[in-house]
Amino acid sequence: MKKFWYSFSFCLFAICISCKQSSNDSSLSLNEVKPNIVLIQADDLGFSDLAVHGNPYISTPNLDKLANKGVQFSQFYVTPVCATTRAALLTGRHHLKTGVTHVHGGKDFLHLSETTLAEKLQEAGYKTGMWGKWHSGKTKGYFPWERGFDEAYMAGLYQFTNNKGLLNGKPKQHSGWTTEILTDYALDFINRNKEEPFFVYLPYLTCHGPIKAKPELKAKYIAQDLPEGLSTLYGMVELMDGQIGRVLQQLEKLGLSKNTIVIFLSDNGPAVNHRDLTEEDRKIRYVNQLRGHKGNIWENGIKSPLFVKWSGRFQANVVNRLADVSDILPTLLDVAEEKLPTNIDGRSLLPYLEGDTESLPEKYVFLYANKAWQPSDRAWSPEGVFNEYEPVNEQNRDTLLAFDRQVIGIRNERYKLLLNASARETEAPFYDGYALFDMKQDPKESNNLFKERPDIAQNLRLELEKTLQENFGAVHAFNMPVFQIRPDSSESNILAYAPHEIIGNPINAVSYLGNWRSKGDAAIYQLNVEKPGTYKVSLKGDIDEGEAYFLLKTEKSNVETYLKASKELIQNEIQFDEGVQNIELQLLSKSAASNIKLRAIDFKPLIVVN
């Protein structure tokens, strides 16, 4: 009898264990189909800023390990500036098609018709979180918690300590180093969502200027006899590397590393940072001697690290095939076994990640830089070097977007053709603005083959013209944002420096609309009013002295109201019909006013029609 009960108890215990394992295996199977995703992005980190890429000064052990145990891409391109790269990363489309053409000045809003990677992963059952630099829109409708992220902290730029930003739409003040704070958010999110597929997007602020580092890390590099500016920058990068190590360690600790794909990239090349780095700093920093910097389409402006690690699936490898930032979205949707959108420009890199580097056909990457970033020795100005924040509209489109005025290029697996990418006298000469480089033989872009290989140059030029027409002709290319006016309790903002059209003298700048000089000077904005009604409106800006009076005219309700920009806040009421419409802000008069800088038009609902 004892033998019977022993056998029975053992069988019952085995069945229980089997059921528990079955339950766990079922959960594990789901996660194997839907791997966790951790996407980490640096800011203004150059290809040469990592030890794994040959830098003998810097200490980046965690990123080196990620690279050496994962798949490294030696020919991976981003765009010349941060907002454009983020637009392509989030959508899998060329950034021009998304409405993002530059940084600030209203040209960095991801159009609301675009579907983001976070939204696609949400639909696939992922929990999604983002903490760090957003830079894809900063008014209602454009925030990360409205673009697919269940949780998001939109960090203040560029506050490397005591960051004050927006956490899920509400102001949040922190104390301590921002890089550590962002990592804390990510680790907490991973801990809370470890039982289901999650998407972590961790775009650090490192190493954008003005640079700032922990004193002990900075001192470490000064002790190597490195200049103070470069020591500060390397200290920033080392802090970020340590925080990335925390993320990787937590994945290991929770047993998630074999079912988590980790991706690391930058957003563009190293910034010139006139105030922070010297020419000596840059000579030491650019250990790979790549040409250019952030803002242009030379290699050092657009070549980025790309490390992809999934220890449960991918073998360590180096991929020498061409890839670019628009490939990230289709790759991640592919590994999550989700259907790829039909309107994307990127393609899945999964064959490369699995060791097949031959099956995909040749790739072309279209390169675009704002003219203002050329040449590199022109001093930066908030109004722009070449008035680059001027809105593109039907009146000036043909002039501003003329082919021969653009700073553009195209790259295939071997060759790179550039147009109007500035050259100094001591560098390879241009021919009618063109330069052709063999990137396998000449990665430093020193030998212009345009005249020696006219056949290759002509084929690439035809491809360049075709691709430019496709991108410049996209429905939202070069459009300023459509601002959302919502009937909730908080203010809706129109950024004064994001007009669809300017009439007269005003000049659009990074964060204001200035140069208001004469009666009749005006700016036209486009907005979408979600509910008709009466709204309280106020104009915000700065005037050195005096007062300025403006007229605000709506398109549908034809209501006029006078506004005054001064030290006191003047508020008036205005009525709106529902729907997409234009408003015009017009200067009526100014009383001893000088240096008028308009920054925003704010609307707060008073009476809303349901």
C-alpha positions as CSV (number, residue, x, y, z in Angstrom):
1,M,0.0,0.0,0.0
2,K,2.9,2.4,0.9
3,K,4.4,1.6,-2.5
4,F,1.1,2.5,-4.2
5,W,0.8,5.9,-2.4
6,Y,4.5,6.6,-3.0
7,S,4.0,5.9,-6.8
8,F,0.8,7.9,-6.8
9,S,2.3,10.9,-5.0
10,F,5.4,10.9,-7.3
11,C,3.1,10.8,-10.4
12,L,1.0,13.7,-9.0
13,F,4.1,15.7,-8.3
14,A,5.5,15.0,-11.8
15,I,2.1,16.1,-13.3
16,C,2.2,19.3,-11.3
17,I,5.8,20.0,-12.4
18,S,4.9,19.2,-16.0
19,C,1.9,21.5,-15.9
20,K,4.1,24.3,-14.4
21,Q,6.8,23.7,-17.1
22,S,4.1,23.6,-19.7
23,S,2.8,27.0,-18.6
24,N,6.3,28.4,-18.5
25,D,7.1,27.0,-21.9
26,S,4.0,28.5,-23.3
27,S,5.0,31.9,-22.0
28,L,8.6,31.4,-23.2
29,S,7.3,30.3,-26.6
30,L,5.4,33.5,-26.9
31,N,8.4,35.6,-26.0
32,E,10.5,33.6,-28.4
33,V,8.1,34.7,-31.2
34,K,8.0,38.2,-29.8
35,P,11.5,39.0,-28.5
36,N,12.0,41.9,-26.2
37,I,13.6,44.9,-27.9
38,V,16.1,47.4,-26.4
39,L,17.0,50.2,-28.7
40,I,19.7,52.5,-27.4
41,Q,20.8,55.6,-29.2
42,A,23.6,58.1,-28.5
43,D,23.5,61.8,-29.4
44,D,26.3,63.2,-31.5
45,L,28.5,60.2,-30.9
46,G,31.1,59.7,-33.7
47,F,32.2,56.5,-35.3
48,S,35.6,57.1,-33.8
49,D,34.4,57.6,-30.2
50,L,34.5,54.0,-29.2
51,A,37.5,51.8,-28.3
52,V,36.1,49.0,-30.5
53,H,36.6,51.3,-33.5
54,G,40.2,51.9,-32.7
55,N,40.1,54.8,-30.2
56,P,43.2,54.2,-28.0
57,Y,42.1,56.8,-25.4
58,I,38.5,56.1,-24.4
59,S,37.1,53.4,-22.2
60,T,33.9,51.8,-23.5
61,P,34.0,48.2,-22.3
62,N,30.3,47.5,-22.3
63,L,29.8,48.8,-25.9
64,D,32.9,47.0,-27.0
65,K,31.5,43.8,-25.5
66,L,28.1,44.4,-27.1
67,A,29.9,44.8,-30.5
68,N,32.2,41.8,-30.2
69,K,29.5,39.5,-29.0
70,G,26.9,40.8,-31.5
71,V,26.7,41.7,-35.2
72,Q,28.7,44.8,-36.1
73,F,27.9,46.9,-39.3
74,S,30.9,48.6,-40.8
75,Q,28.9,50.6,-43.4
76,F,25.9,51.9,-41.5
77,Y,24.5,55.4,-42.3
78,V,22.3,57.7,-40.3
79,T,21.5,61.3,-41.4
80,P,23.6,64.5,-40.7
81,V,21.4,65.7,-37.8
82,C,19.5,64.3,-34.9
83,A,15.8,65.1,-35.8
84,T,16.1,63.7,-39.3
85,T,17.7,60.4,-38.1
86,R,15.0,60.0,-35.5
87,A,12.3,60.5,-38.1
88,A,13.7,57.7,-40.2
89,L,14.4,55.5,-37.2
90,L,10.8,55.7,-36.0
91,T,9.1,55.3,-39.4
92,G,11.4,53.3,-41.7
93,R,10.9,56.1,-44.2
94,H,13.2,58.7,-45.6
95,H,13.0,61.7,-43.3
96,L,11.9,64.1,-46.0
97,K,8.7,62.1,-46.5
98,T,7.8,62.5,-42.8
99,G,8.0,66.3,-42.9
100,V,11.2,66.4,-40.9
101,T,13.9,68.3,-42.7
102,H,16.1,70.0,-40.1
103,V,16.5,70.7,-36.4
104,H,14.3,73.3,-34.7
105,G,12.6,76.2,-36.4
106,G,9.5,74.1,-36.8
107,K,11.2,71.7,-39.2
108,D,11.5,68.8,-36.7
109,F,7.9,67.7,-36.3
110,L,7.1,64.1,-37.3
111,H,3.9,64.4,-39.4
112,L,0.8,63.1,-37.6
113,S,0.0,60.8,-40.6
114,E,3.1,58.8,-39.9
115,T,3.0,55.5,-38.0
116,T,5.8,55.0,-35.6
117,L,7.7,51.8,-34.6
118,A,6.2,52.1,-31.1
119,E,2.7,52.1,-32.5
120,K,3.4,49.1,-34.6
121,L,4.9,47.2,-31.7
122,Q,1.9,48.3,-29.5
123,E,-0.4,46.7,-32.0
124,A,1.7,43.5,-31.8
125,G,1.2,43.3,-28.0
126,Y,4.4,45.0,-26.8
127,K,4.6,47.2,-23.8
128,T,6.5,50.3,-25.0
129,G,8.6,52.9,-23.1
130,M,10.9,55.7,-24.0
131,W,13.1,57.9,-21.9
132,G,15.4,60.6,-23.2
133,K,15.7,62.8,-26.2
134,W,12.5,62.8,-28.3
135,H,13.0,65.7,-30.8
136,S,10.1,64.7,-33.1
137,G,7.6,67.4,-32.1
138,K,6.8,69.3,-28.9
139,T,3.2,70.4,-29.0
140,K,-0.1,68.5,-28.6
141,G,-0.4,65.5,-30.7
142,Y,3.3,65.1,-31.3
143,F,4.5,64.0,-27.9
144,P,5.9,60.4,-27.4
145,W,3.0,59.3,-25.2
146,E,0.8,60.2,-28.2
147,R,2.9,58.4,-30.7
148,G,2.8,54.8,-29.4
149,F,4.6,54.8,-26.1
150,D,2.8,53.5,-23.0
151,E,5.3,55.4,-20.8
152,A,7.6,58.2,-21.8
153,Y,9.9,60.7,-20.2
154,M,10.7,63.5,-22.7
155,A,14.0,64.9,-21.2
156,G,14.8,68.6,-21.2
157,L,17.5,69.4,-23.7
158,Y,20.5,69.5,-22.9
159,Q,20.4,69.2,-19.1
160,F,23.0,66.7,-18.1
161,T,22.2,67.1,-14.4
162,N,18.9,67.8,-12.6
163,N,16.9,67.3,-15.7
164,K,13.5,68.9,-15.9
165,G,11.2,67.3,-18.5
166,L,7.8,65.8,-19.1
167,L,6.8,62.4,-17.7
168,N,3.7,61.2,-19.6
169,G,2.7,64.8,-20.2
170,K,3.3,66.2,-16.7
171,P,6.3,68.3,-15.6
172,K,8.9,66.3,-13.7
173,Q,12.0,67.6,-11.9
174,H,15.0,65.3,-11.1
175,S,18.2,65.5,-9.2
176,G,21.4,63.8,-10.3
177,W,23.0,62.9,-13.6
178,T,20.5,62.6,-16.4
179,T,22.2,59.6,-18.0
180,E,21.7,57.6,-14.8
181,I,18.1,58.9,-14.4
182,L,17.1,57.7,-17.9
183,T,18.7,54.3,-17.2
184,D,16.7,54.1,-13.9
185,Y,13.5,54.6,-15.8
186,A,14.4,51.9,-18.3
187,L,15.4,49.3,-15.6
188,D,12.2,49.9,-13.7
189,F,10.2,49.4,-16.8
190,I,12.0,46.2,-17.6
191,N,11.4,44.9,-14.1
192,R,7.7,45.6,-14.3
193,N,7.2,44.1,-17.8
194,K,9.5,41.1,-17.8
195,E,6.7,38.7,-18.2
196,E,5.5,40.0,-21.5
197,P,7.2,41.4,-24.7
198,F,8.6,44.9,-24.2
199,F,10.1,47.6,-26.3
200,V,12.6,49.9,-24.6
201,Y,13.7,53.0,-26.5
202,L,16.6,54.7,-24.6
203,P,17.9,57.8,-26.6
204,Y,20.5,59.3,-24.3
205,L,21.6,63.0,-24.5
206,T,25.3,62.0,-24.6
207,C,27.4,63.5,-26.0
208,H,25.6,66.6,-27.3
209,G,27.0,70.0,-26.3
210,P,27.3,71.9,-24.1
211,I,29.3,68.9,-22.8
212,K,29.5,68.1,-19.1
213,A,31.0,65.1,-17.2
214,K,31.4,63.8,-13.8
215,P,34.6,65.3,-12.3
216,E,36.2,62.0,-11.6
217,L,35.7,60.7,-15.2
218,K,36.9,63.9,-16.7
219,A,40.0,63.8,-14.5
220,K,40.7,60.2,-15.7
221,Y,41.3,61.5,-19.2
222,I,43.1,64.7,-18.2
223,A,45.5,62.4,-16.5
224,Q,46.3,60.9,-19.9
225,D,47.4,64.4,-21.0
226,L,44.3,64.9,-23.1
227,P,42.8,68.4,-23.6
228,E,40.1,69.5,-21.1
229,G,37.3,69.6,-23.7
230,L,38.0,66.2,-25.1
231,S,38.5,64.8,-21.6
232,T,35.0,66.1,-20.7
233,L,33.5,64.5,-23.8
234,Y,35.1,61.2,-23.2
235,G,34.0,61.3,-19.6
236,M,30.4,61.7,-20.8
237,V,30.7,58.7,-23.1
238,E,32.2,56.5,-20.4
239,L,29.3,57.4,-18.1
240,M,26.8,56.3,-20.8
241,D,28.8,53.1,-21.4
242,G,28.5,52.2,-17.8
243,Q,24.7,52.8,-17.8
244,I,24.4,50.6,-20.9
245,G,26.3,48.0,-18.9
246,R,23.6,48.3,-16.2
247,V,20.9,47.5,-18.7
248,L,22.8,44.5,-20.1
249,Q,23.4,43.2,-16.6
250,Q,19.8,43.5,-15.7
251,L,18.7,41.5,-18.7
252,E,21.2,38.8,-17.7
253,K,20.0,38.9,-14.1
254,L,16.3,38.5,-15.1
255,G,17.1,35.7,-17.5
256,L,16.0,37.8,-20.5
257,S,19.2,38.2,-22.5
258,K,18.6,35.2,-24.7
259,N,15.2,36.5,-25.7
260,T,16.1,40.2,-26.1
261,I,17.5,41.9,-29.1
262,V,19.7,44.9,-28.1
263,I,20.6,47.5,-30.7
264,F,23.0,50.5,-30.4
265,L,23.5,53.3,-32.8
266,S,24.2,57.1,-32.9
267,D,22.1,59.8,-34.5
268,N,24.8,61.6,-36.5
269,G,28.5,62.3,-36.5
270,P,30.4,64.4,-34.0
271,A,29.4,68.0,-33.7
272,V,32.0,70.7,-34.3
273,N,31.2,72.2,-30.9
274,H,33.1,75.5,-31.4
275,R,32.6,76.5,-27.7
276,D,33.6,73.2,-26.2
277,L,36.2,71.6,-28.4
278,T,39.3,73.0,-30.1
279,E,40.9,72.0,-33.4
280,E,43.4,70.1,-31.4
281,D,40.6,68.2,-29.7
282,R,39.1,67.2,-33.1
283,K,42.4,66.1,-34.5
284,I,42.8,63.7,-31.6
285,R,39.1,62.6,-31.5
286,Y,38.8,61.7,-35.2
287,V,41.1,58.6,-34.9
288,N,39.7,57.1,-38.1
289,Q,40.5,60.3,-40.0
290,L,37.0,60.3,-41.6
291,R,36.1,63.6,-43.4
292,G,33.5,66.0,-42.1
293,H,31.3,66.3,-39.0
294,K,27.7,66.5,-37.9
295,G,25.5,68.4,-40.4
296,N,27.2,67.3,-43.6
297,I,27.2,64.2,-45.8
298,W,30.9,63.4,-45.6
299,E,31.5,60.1,-43.9
300,N,32.2,61.5,-40.4
301,G,28.8,63.2,-40.5
302,I,26.7,60.2,-41.3
303,K,28.6,57.0,-40.5
304,S,27.4,55.5,-37.3
305,P,28.1,52.5,-35.1
306,L,25.4,49.8,-35.4
307,F,25.7,46.8,-33.0
308,V,22.9,44.2,-32.8
309,K,23.0,41.5,-30.2
310,W,20.5,38.6,-29.7
311,S,22.5,35.9,-28.0
312,G,19.7,33.4,-28.5
313,R,19.7,33.7,-32.2
314,F,22.5,35.8,-33.8
315,Q,26.2,34.8,-34.0
316,A,29.0,37.3,-33.6
317,N,29.9,38.7,-37.0
318,V,30.9,41.8,-38.9
319,V,28.7,42.9,-41.8
320,N,30.3,44.9,-44.6
321,R,27.2,45.5,-46.7
322,L,25.5,48.9,-46.8
323,A,22.7,49.6,-44.4
324,D,21.0,52.8,-43.1
325,V,18.7,54.0,-40.3
326,S,15.5,53.4,-42.3
327,D,16.3,49.6,-42.1
328,I,15.9,49.5,-38.3
329,L,12.0,49.5,-38.3
330,P,11.6,46.8,-40.9
331,T,14.3,44.7,-39.2
332,L,12.6,44.9,-35.8
333,L,9.1,44.2,-37.2
334,D,10.6,41.2,-39.1
335,V,12.2,39.6,-36.0
336,A,8.8,40.2,-34.2
337,E,7.2,38.4,-37.1
338,E,5.0,41.4,-37.9
339,K,3.9,42.4,-41.4
340,L,6.0,45.2,-42.9
341,P,4.3,48.4,-44.0
342,T,4.3,48.9,-47.8
343,N,5.2,52.5,-47.7
344,I,8.6,52.2,-46.1
345,D,12.0,52.9,-47.7
346,G,14.1,50.6,-45.5
347,R,14.4,46.8,-45.7
348,S,14.9,44.1,-43.1
349,L,18.5,43.3,-42.2
350,L,17.5,40.0,-40.8
351,P,19.4,38.0,-43.5
352,Y,22.6,39.9,-42.6
353,L,22.0,39.3,-38.9
354,E,21.6,35.6,-39.5
355,G,24.8,35.3,-41.5
356,D,23.5,35.6,-45.1
357,T,25.3,38.6,-46.5
358,E,24.8,37.8,-50.2
359,S,21.0,37.4,-50.9
360,L,19.9,41.0,-50.6
361,P,20.3,43.1,-53.8
362,E,22.5,46.2,-53.9
363,K,21.2,49.1,-51.8
364,Y,21.2,52.8,-52.6
365,V,21.1,55.4,-49.8
366,F,19.9,59.0,-50.6
367,L,21.9,61.6,-48.7
368,Y,20.5,65.0,-47.8
369,A,22.0,67.9,-45.8
370,N,20.6,71.4,-45.1
371,K,22.7,73.9,-47.0
372,A,23.3,75.9,-43.8
373,W,25.7,73.3,-42.5
374,Q,28.0,73.9,-45.5
375,P,30.8,75.1,-45.4
376,S,31.9,74.0,-41.9
377,D,33.7,77.1,-41.0
378,R,30.7,79.4,-41.1
379,A,29.6,80.7,-37.7
380,W,26.3,79.4,-36.4
381,S,23.4,81.9,-36.1
382,P,19.9,81.4,-34.6
383,E,18.5,83.0,-37.7
384,G,20.5,80.5,-39.8
385,V,23.5,80.9,-42.0
386,F,21.5,80.9,-45.2
387,N,18.0,81.6,-43.8
388,E,17.4,77.8,-43.7
389,Y,14.4,78.1,-41.4
390,E,12.4,79.9,-44.1
391,P,9.2,77.9,-44.7
392,V,8.9,76.2,-48.1
393,N,5.6,77.1,-49.9
394,E,4.2,77.3,-53.4
395,Q,5.8,80.8,-54.0
396,N,9.4,79.8,-53.2
397,R,9.4,76.0,-53.7
398,D,10.9,75.9,-57.2
399,T,13.7,78.2,-56.1
400,L,14.5,76.7,-52.7
401,L,14.3,73.1,-53.9
402,A,16.1,73.5,-57.3
403,F,18.2,70.4,-57.9
404,D,21.5,72.2,-58.4
405,R,21.1,74.2,-55.1
406,Q,20.9,71.1,-52.9
407,V,23.6,69.5,-50.7
408,I,22.8,65.9,-51.7
409,G,24.4,62.6,-52.5
410,I,23.8,58.9,-53.2
411,R,25.7,55.8,-52.0
412,N,25.7,52.3,-53.3
413,E,27.6,49.3,-52.0
414,R,30.9,50.7,-53.4
415,Y,30.6,54.3,-54.7
416,K,29.4,57.6,-53.3
417,L,28.4,60.6,-55.4
418,L,28.1,64.0,-53.8
419,L,26.8,67.3,-55.0
420,N,27.7,70.6,-53.4
421,A,29.3,69.0,-50.3
422,S,31.8,71.8,-49.6
423,A,35.5,71.4,-50.2
424,R,38.5,73.3,-49.1
425,E,41.3,74.2,-51.5
426,T,43.6,71.5,-50.0
427,E,41.0,68.8,-50.5
428,A,39.9,66.9,-53.6
429,P,38.5,69.4,-56.2
430,F,34.9,69.3,-57.3
431,Y,33.8,69.2,-60.9
432,D,30.6,71.2,-61.5
433,G,29.9,70.6,-57.8
434,Y,30.2,66.8,-58.1
435,A,32.6,64.4,-56.4
436,L,32.7,60.6,-56.8
437,F,34.5,58.3,-54.4
438,D,35.4,54.7,-54.3
439,M,34.5,53.9,-50.6
440,K,36.3,50.6,-50.6
441,Q,39.5,52.0,-51.8
442,D,39.2,55.5,-50.4
443,P,37.1,55.6,-47.2
444,K,38.7,59.0,-46.3
445,E,37.2,60.6,-49.5
446,S,40.4,62.1,-50.8
447,N,40.4,61.1,-54.5
448,N,37.6,62.5,-56.7
449,L,37.0,60.0,-59.5
450,F,34.3,62.0,-61.2
451,K,36.2,62.6,-64.4
452,E,38.0,59.2,-64.3
453,R,34.8,57.1,-64.1
454,P,32.1,59.0,-66.0
455,D,30.1,55.9,-66.5
456,I,29.7,55.3,-62.8
457,A,29.1,59.0,-62.1
458,Q,26.4,59.2,-64.7
459,N,24.5,56.1,-63.4
460,L,24.7,57.4,-59.9
461,R,23.5,60.8,-61.0
462,L,20.5,59.4,-62.7
463,E,19.7,57.4,-59.5
464,L,20.2,60.6,-57.5
465,E,17.8,62.6,-59.6
466,K,15.2,59.9,-59.4
467,T,15.4,59.5,-55.7
468,L,15.4,63.3,-55.1
469,Q,12.2,63.7,-57.1
470,E,10.6,60.9,-55.1
471,N,11.5,62.4,-51.7
472,F,11.0,66.1,-52.6
473,G,7.7,65.3,-54.2
474,A,6.3,63.5,-51.2
475,V,3.0,65.0,-49.9
476,H,4.4,66.2,-46.6
477,A,8.0,67.0,-47.6
478,F,9.2,70.3,-46.3
479,N,5.8,71.1,-44.7
480,M,5.6,72.9,-41.4
481,P,3.5,71.2,-38.7
482,V,-0.3,71.4,-38.4
483,F,-0.9,72.5,-34.8
484,Q,-3.6,70.7,-32.8
485,I,-6.1,72.9,-30.8
486,R,-7.8,70.7,-28.3
487,P,-10.7,71.4,-26.0
488,D,-9.1,70.1,-22.8
489,S,-8.2,72.1,-19.8
490,S,-4.6,72.9,-20.7
491,E,-3.3,75.3,-23.3
492,S,-2.7,74.3,-26.9
493,N,0.4,76.0,-28.5
494,I,1.3,77.3,-31.9
495,L,5.0,77.8,-32.2
496,A,5.5,81.3,-33.7
497,Y,8.6,79.9,-35.4
498,A,6.8,77.3,-37.5
499,P,4.7,79.4,-40.0
500,H,3.6,77.9,-43.3
501,E,4.2,81.3,-45.0
502,I,5.9,84.6,-44.2
503,I,4.8,87.9,-45.6
504,G,7.2,90.8,-45.6
505,N,10.2,91.1,-43.4
506,P,10.0,88.5,-40.6
507,I,12.8,85.9,-40.4
508,N,12.2,82.5,-38.9
509,A,14.8,81.3,-36.5
510,V,15.6,78.3,-34.2
511,S,13.2,79.3,-31.5
512,Y,11.5,82.6,-32.5
513,L,10.1,84.6,-35.4
514,G,12.0,87.9,-35.5
515,N,12.7,90.9,-37.7
516,W,9.2,92.4,-37.4
517,R,9.8,95.8,-38.9
518,S,6.8,97.2,-40.8
519,K,3.0,97.3,-40.7
520,G,1.7,94.4,-42.7
521,D,4.5,92.0,-41.8
522,A,2.7,88.7,-41.3
523,A,3.0,85.0,-40.7
524,I,0.4,82.3,-41.6
525,Y,0.0,79.1,-39.6
526,Q,-2.0,76.0,-40.1
527,L,-4.0,74.4,-37.3
528,N,-6.6,71.7,-36.6
529,V,-9.4,72.7,-34.2
530,E,-10.9,69.6,-32.8
531,K,-14.0,71.3,-31.3
532,P,-15.5,74.6,-32.3
533,G,-15.9,77.2,-29.6
534,T,-14.5,80.3,-27.9
535,Y,-10.8,80.2,-26.9
536,K,-8.7,82.6,-24.8
537,V,-5.6,83.5,-26.9
538,S,-2.3,85.0,-25.7
539,L,0.8,86.0,-27.6
540,K,4.2,85.1,-26.0
541,G,7.5,86.6,-27.0
542,D,10.3,89.1,-26.1
543,I,10.7,92.8,-26.8
544,D,13.7,94.8,-25.6
545,E,11.5,97.9,-25.1
546,G,8.1,99.3,-26.0
547,E,5.1,97.5,-27.3
548,A,3.9,95.8,-30.5
549,Y,0.3,95.3,-31.6
550,F,-0.8,92.4,-33.7
551,L,-3.9,91.4,-35.5
552,L,-4.9,87.7,-35.5
553,K,-7.3,86.7,-38.2
554,T,-9.0,83.3,-38.6
555,E,-9.9,81.8,-41.9
556,K,-13.3,80.3,-41.2
557,S,-14.9,82.4,-38.4
558,N,-13.4,85.7,-39.7
559,V,-12.8,87.0,-36.2
560,E,-10.2,89.6,-35.5
561,T,-8.5,90.3,-32.2
562,Y,-5.8,92.6,-31.1
563,L,-2.8,91.3,-29.3
564,K,0.0,93.0,-27.5
565,A,3.5,91.7,-26.8
566,S,5.0,93.2,-23.7
567,K,6.1,92.3,-20.2
568,E,2.5,91.8,-19.2
569,L,0.3,89.1,-20.7
570,I,-2.6,90.4,-22.8
571,Q,-5.3,87.9,-23.4
572,N,-8.3,88.1,-25.8
573,E,-11.0,85.8,-26.9
574,I,-11.3,84.3,-30.4
575,Q,-13.8,82.0,-32.0
576,F,-12.9,78.9,-34.1
577,D,-14.9,76.6,-36.3
578,E,-14.0,73.0,-36.3
579,G,-11.4,71.6,-38.7
580,V,-8.1,72.3,-40.4
581,Q,-7.7,76.0,-41.1
582,N,-5.2,78.8,-41.5
583,I,-4.7,81.8,-39.2
584,E,-2.7,84.9,-39.9
585,L,-0.7,87.0,-37.4
586,Q,-0.1,90.5,-38.7
587,L,1.8,93.4,-37.3
588,L,-0.4,96.5,-36.9
589,S,1.9,98.9,-35.2
590,K,4.8,99.1,-32.7
591,S,5.5,101.8,-30.2
592,A,9.2,102.2,-29.6
593,A,9.5,98.4,-30.0
594,S,12.8,96.9,-30.9
595,N,14.1,93.4,-31.4
596,I,10.6,91.7,-31.4
597,K,10.9,87.9,-31.0
598,L,7.6,86.0,-31.1
599,R,7.8,82.5,-29.6
600,A,4.3,81.1,-29.3
601,I,0.5,81.7,-29.6
602,D,-1.4,79.9,-26.9
603,F,-5.1,78.9,-26.9
604,K,-7.1,77.9,-23.9
605,P,-10.7,76.8,-24.3
606,L,-13.5,78.9,-22.6
607,I,-16.7,77.7,-24.3
608,V,-16.6,74.5,-26.4
609,V,-19.4,73.3,-28.5
610,N,-20.0,69.5,-28.0
